Structure formats: structure tokens, C-alpha cells
Amino acid sequence: MIRRLLPHPGLSGFLVLFWLILAGSWGLGSLLLALAVGVVVPLIVAAWWPERPRLRAPLGLVTYTLIVVWDVIRGCFTVARVILFLPAAQIRTAWVVVPLDLDSPEAIALLAGTITMTPGTLTADYSADGRALLVHSLHAPDPDAVRDEIKTRYEARLQRIFG
């Protein structure tokens, strides 16, 4: 019965917590709405997501989240510096192909979302064979360094978390 009502309990818990944080209120109304979202959304997506992702190191997600939050903050300042202080002629945008070693669709989606969430980079496409992401970088004097940083800073950690 519980499994049918909460097909992905981790997702439900995350959605409830995230909703409460975004709402900025921990009142009864916010809590009830958060619980409704936490139950309804996983029920809707359960048909397209029949299996739970296998996490080998679930606590690694905490470290990963802290790294991403730090990179978002740092990226905001970097993008501001590029836009405000670099002459337009010196900004070197680049398309970077990031080959993937990840197999888990959830890990790949998390990597693509992380890249997009980090200011200055955007995941633009996912290859048809599922082996690469196409990333746009606002300022990449060395596109290979952008690719290498994505692979070592994010993908390697996700590989350890998802196995």
C-alpha cells in the first residue's frame, strides 16, 4: 500500500523539503501543499520511471550538493566579471563536447542540470547514442579545460555516487 502511494519515497521527501524551502513558510498550509506535491508528482512520473536509481554512496550527494552550491556562487561572480570588465572582443564563447562515462539516466540528467545551473555554462544537447553532452560556455579561452573540469569536478563524483 505504501509503495503504491509513494513509488519514489526519496523523491517525495526531496519535493516536500524543497517546496517548504521555496515557500519560505513552514505553516500548516505550506506543509499540506508540500505533502500534496510530494505525493502527486511521483505518482504522475511513476509510469515513466519504474525503477529507483541505485545509489552506491547516497551521502556523497550531500558533498556534491555543497560543491554545486559553491560553484553557483562562484560562477555568479565570474560571469559578472566577464560581462562587466572584459571587452566583448575578448570574450571567448565555446561549444564543448563532454564525453560521458556515466550510464545511469538519473546521473546524466543530474550532470546536465548541474552544468545548466552553474552560471556561464549551459547543457544544450544530449547525443543520440547517449555518450556525450554538448555544452555552451560563456567564456572558455581553453575549451578542453572546461571539459576536463566538468568531468573531474562533477562527473567523477556522480560516477562514485551512482556507480
C-alpha positions as YAML, in Angstrom:
chain: A
units: angstrom
residues:
- id: 1
  name: MET
  ca: [0.00, 0.00, 0.00]
- id: 2
  name: ILE
  ca: [2.73, 2.49, 0.97]
- id: 3
  name: ARG
  ca: [4.78, 1.51, -2.10]
- id: 4
  name: ARG
  ca: [1.80, 2.26, -4.34]
- id: 5
  name: LEU
  ca: [1.17, 5.65, -2.71]
- id: 6
  name: LEU
  ca: [4.88, 6.59, -2.59]
- id: 7
  name: PRO
  ca: [6.60, 4.90, -5.55]
- id: 8
  name: HIS
  ca: [9.72, 7.03, -5.02]
- id: 9
  name: PRO
  ca: [9.88, 7.98, -1.34]
- id: 10
  name: GLY
  ca: [13.23, 9.76, -1.70]
- id: 11
  name: LEU
  ca: [11.79, 11.98, -4.43]
- id: 12
  name: SER
  ca: [8.72, 12.63, -2.29]
- id: 13
  name: GLY
  ca: [10.84, 13.68, 0.67]
- id: 14
  name: PHE
  ca: [13.01, 15.90, -1.51]
- id: 15
  name: LEU
  ca: [9.97, 17.58, -3.09]
- id: 16
  name: VAL
  ca: [8.37, 18.26, 0.32]
- id: 17
  name: LEU
  ca: [11.56, 19.76, 1.72]
- id: 18
  name: PHE
  ca: [12.30, 21.75, -1.46]
- id: 19
  name: TRP
  ca: [8.74, 23.10, -1.58]
- id: 20
  name: LEU
  ca: [8.94, 24.26, 2.02]
- id: 21
  name: ILE
  ca: [12.28, 25.95, 1.42]
- id: 22
  name: LEU
  ca: [10.99, 27.72, -1.69]
- id: 23
  name: ALA
  ca: [7.77, 28.73, 0.02]
- id: 24
  name: GLY
  ca: [9.74, 30.25, 2.89]
- id: 25
  name: SER
  ca: [6.98, 29.22, 5.26]
- id: 26
  name: TRP
  ca: [6.65, 26.14, 7.44]
- id: 27
  name: GLY
  ca: [2.99, 26.79, 8.29]
- id: 28
  name: LEU
  ca: [0.23, 24.21, 8.06]
- id: 29
  name: GLY
  ca: [-0.94, 25.39, 4.62]
- id: 30
  name: SER
  ca: [2.56, 25.21, 3.15]
- id: 31
  name: LEU
  ca: [3.14, 21.81, 4.73]
- id: 32
  name: LEU
  ca: [-0.12, 20.40, 3.32]
- id: 33
  name: LEU
  ca: [0.65, 21.75, -0.15]
- id: 34
  name: ALA
  ca: [4.20, 20.38, 0.06]
- id: 35
  name: LEU
  ca: [2.87, 16.96, 1.06]
- id: 36
  name: ALA
  ca: [0.39, 17.06, -1.84]
- id: 37
  name: VAL
  ca: [3.20, 17.90, -4.29]
- id: 38
  name: GLY
  ca: [5.43, 15.23, -2.72]
- id: 39
  name: VAL
  ca: [2.76, 12.56, -3.25]
- id: 40
  name: VAL
  ca: [1.21, 13.63, -6.58]
- id: 41
  name: VAL
  ca: [4.34, 14.34, -8.65]
- id: 42
  name: PRO
  ca: [5.97, 10.92, -8.02]
- id: 43
  name: LEU
  ca: [2.63, 9.22, -8.77]
- id: 44
  name: ILE
  ca: [2.43, 11.05, -12.11]
- id: 45
  name: VAL
  ca: [6.01, 10.22, -13.16]
- id: 46
  name: ALA
  ca: [6.00, 6.64, -11.82]
- id: 47
  name: ALA
  ca: [4.81, 5.23, -15.17]
- id: 48
  name: TRP
  ca: [7.88, 6.64, -16.93]
- id: 49
  name: TRP
  ca: [10.28, 5.92, -14.08]
- id: 50
  name: PRO
  ca: [9.54, 2.35, -12.97]
- id: 51
  name: GLU
  ca: [12.85, 1.69, -11.20]
- id: 52
  name: ARG
  ca: [14.54, 3.66, -8.45]
- id: 53
  name: PRO
  ca: [18.05, 4.84, -9.20]
- id: 54
  name: ARG
  ca: [20.68, 2.75, -7.46]
- id: 55
  name: LEU
  ca: [22.89, 4.87, -5.23]
- id: 56
  name: ARG
  ca: [26.18, 3.34, -4.12]
- id: 57
  name: ALA
  ca: [27.14, 6.35, -1.99]
- id: 58
  name: PRO
  ca: [23.99, 8.31, -1.11]
- id: 59
  name: LEU
  ca: [25.83, 10.51, 1.40]
- id: 60
  name: GLY
  ca: [28.03, 11.65, -1.48]
- id: 61
  name: LEU
  ca: [25.01, 13.62, -2.69]
- id: 62
  name: VAL
  ca: [25.43, 15.94, 0.30]
- id: 63
  name: THR
  ca: [29.03, 16.72, -0.66]
- id: 64
  name: TYR
  ca: [28.03, 17.02, -4.31]
- id: 65
  name: THR
  ca: [25.27, 19.49, -3.42]
- id: 66
  name: LEU
  ca: [27.65, 21.63, -1.38]
- id: 67
  name: ILE
  ca: [30.14, 21.70, -4.25]
- id: 68
  name: VAL
  ca: [27.42, 22.71, -6.71]
- id: 69
  name: VAL
  ca: [26.13, 25.46, -4.40]
- id: 70
  name: TRP
  ca: [29.68, 26.79, -4.04]
- id: 71
  name: ASP
  ca: [30.21, 26.65, -7.82]
- id: 72
  name: VAL
  ca: [26.94, 28.52, -8.45]
- id: 73
  name: ILE
  ca: [28.01, 31.29, -6.08]
- id: 74
  name: ARG
  ca: [31.50, 31.43, -7.57]
- id: 75
  name: GLY
  ca: [30.05, 31.30, -11.10]
- id: 76
  name: CYS
  ca: [27.85, 34.33, -10.44]
- id: 77
  name: PHE
  ca: [30.91, 36.42, -9.65]
- id: 78
  name: THR
  ca: [32.85, 35.00, -12.59]
- id: 79
  name: VAL
  ca: [30.05, 35.78, -15.05]
- id: 80
  name: ALA
  ca: [29.63, 39.27, -13.61]
- id: 81
  name: ARG
  ca: [33.37, 39.88, -14.00]
- id: 82
  name: VAL
  ca: [33.34, 38.63, -17.61]
- id: 83
  name: ILE
  ca: [30.33, 40.72, -18.57]
- id: 84
  name: LEU
  ca: [31.30, 43.88, -16.73]
- id: 85
  name: PHE
  ca: [35.05, 44.03, -17.22]
- id: 86
  name: LEU
  ca: [36.03, 42.07, -20.33]
- id: 87
  name: PRO
  ca: [35.66, 43.86, -23.66]
- id: 88
  name: ALA
  ca: [33.28, 41.98, -25.93]
- id: 89
  name: ALA
  ca: [36.13, 41.18, -28.33]
- id: 90
  name: GLN
  ca: [37.95, 39.27, -25.57]
- id: 91
  name: ILE
  ca: [35.04, 37.07, -24.53]
- id: 92
  name: ARG
  ca: [35.64, 33.58, -25.95]
- id: 93
  name: THR
  ca: [32.40, 31.61, -26.09]
- id: 94
  name: ALA
  ca: [32.77, 27.96, -26.96]
- id: 95
  name: TRP
  ca: [30.82, 24.81, -27.67]
- id: 96
  name: VAL
  ca: [32.34, 21.94, -25.73]
- id: 97
  name: VAL
  ca: [31.58, 18.25, -26.25]
- id: 98
  name: VAL
  ca: [31.73, 16.38, -22.95]
- id: 99
  name: PRO
  ca: [32.04, 12.61, -23.48]
- id: 100
  name: LEU
  ca: [30.13, 10.67, -20.84]
- id: 101
  name: ASP
  ca: [31.32, 7.76, -18.73]
- id: 102
  name: LEU
  ca: [28.03, 7.70, -16.81]
- id: 103
  name: ASP
  ca: [25.45, 5.01, -17.58]
- id: 104
  name: SER
  ca: [22.61, 5.95, -15.23]
- id: 105
  name: PRO
  ca: [19.99, 8.20, -16.86]
- id: 106
  name: GLU
  ca: [19.44, 9.88, -13.48]
- id: 107
  name: ALA
  ca: [23.15, 10.63, -13.11]
- id: 108
  name: ILE
  ca: [23.33, 12.02, -16.66]
- id: 109
  name: ALA
  ca: [20.27, 14.21, -16.00]
- id: 110
  name: LEU
  ca: [21.83, 15.43, -12.75]
- id: 111
  name: LEU
  ca: [25.08, 16.25, -14.56]
- id: 112
  name: ALA
  ca: [23.24, 18.12, -17.33]
- id: 113
  name: GLY
  ca: [21.20, 20.03, -14.76]
- id: 114
  name: THR
  ca: [24.30, 20.89, -12.76]
- id: 115
  name: ILE
  ca: [26.04, 22.25, -15.84]
- id: 116
  name: THR
  ca: [23.00, 24.35, -16.73]
- id: 117
  name: MET
  ca: [22.55, 25.58, -13.16]
- id: 118
  name: THR
  ca: [26.14, 26.77, -12.95]
- id: 119
  name: PRO
  ca: [26.35, 30.35, -14.29]
- id: 120
  name: GLY
  ca: [28.31, 30.64, -17.51]
- id: 121
  name: THR
  ca: [27.56, 27.15, -18.81]
- id: 122
  name: LEU
  ca: [24.54, 25.54, -20.42]
- id: 123
  name: THR
  ca: [23.82, 21.98, -21.49]
- id: 124
  name: ALA
  ca: [22.43, 22.40, -24.99]
- id: 125
  name: ASP
  ca: [22.12, 18.84, -26.31]
- id: 126
  name: TYR
  ca: [22.45, 15.16, -25.50]
- id: 127
  name: SER
  ca: [23.86, 12.92, -28.21]
- id: 128
  name: ALA
  ca: [21.57, 10.35, -29.82]
- id: 129
  name: ASP
  ca: [23.80, 7.50, -28.65]
- id: 130
  name: GLY
  ca: [23.79, 8.84, -25.07]
- id: 131
  name: ARG
  ca: [27.57, 9.14, -24.89]
- id: 132
  name: ALA
  ca: [28.09, 12.93, -24.89]
- id: 133
  name: LEU
  ca: [26.68, 16.29, -23.84]
- id: 134
  name: LEU
  ca: [27.03, 19.46, -25.87]
- id: 135
  name: VAL
  ca: [27.80, 22.34, -23.51]
- id: 136
  name: HIS
  ca: [27.96, 26.05, -24.27]
- id: 137
  name: SER
  ca: [30.40, 28.09, -22.20]
- id: 138
  name: LEU
  ca: [30.16, 31.87, -21.96]
- id: 139
  name: HIS
  ca: [33.91, 32.35, -21.62]
- id: 140
  name: ALA
  ca: [36.22, 29.45, -22.39]
- id: 141
  name: PRO
  ca: [39.67, 30.52, -23.54]
- id: 142
  name: ASP
  ca: [40.58, 26.82, -23.19]
- id: 143
  name: PRO
  ca: [37.56, 24.61, -24.07]
- id: 144
  name: ASP
  ca: [39.49, 21.48, -23.08]
- id: 145
  name: ALA
  ca: [39.87, 22.86, -19.55]
- id: 146
  name: VAL
  ca: [36.09, 23.36, -19.35]
- id: 147
  name: ARG
  ca: [35.53, 19.76, -20.44]
- id: 148
  name: ASP
  ca: [38.13, 18.44, -18.02]
- id: 149
  name: GLU
  ca: [36.68, 20.42, -15.11]
- id: 150
  name: ILE
  ca: [33.18, 19.08, -15.79]
- id: 151
  name: LYS
  ca: [34.50, 15.53, -15.94]
- id: 152
  name: THR
  ca: [36.64, 15.72, -12.80]
- id: 153
  name: ARG
  ca: [34.55, 18.04, -10.63]
- id: 154
  name: TYR
  ca: [31.08, 16.68, -11.41]
- id: 155
  name: GLU
  ca: [31.04, 13.51, -13.48]
- id: 156
  name: ALA
  ca: [33.63, 11.64, -11.42]
- id: 157
  name: ARG
  ca: [31.68, 12.36, -8.23]
- id: 158
  name: LEU
  ca: [28.41, 11.28, -9.84]
- id: 159
  name: GLN
  ca: [30.13, 8.09, -11.03]
- id: 160
  name: ARG
  ca: [31.05, 7.30, -7.42]
- id: 161
  name: ILE
  ca: [27.54, 8.14, -6.17]
- id: 162
  name: PHE
  ca: [25.57, 6.22, -8.81]
- id: 163
  name: GLY
  ca: [28.16, 3.53, -9.56]
...
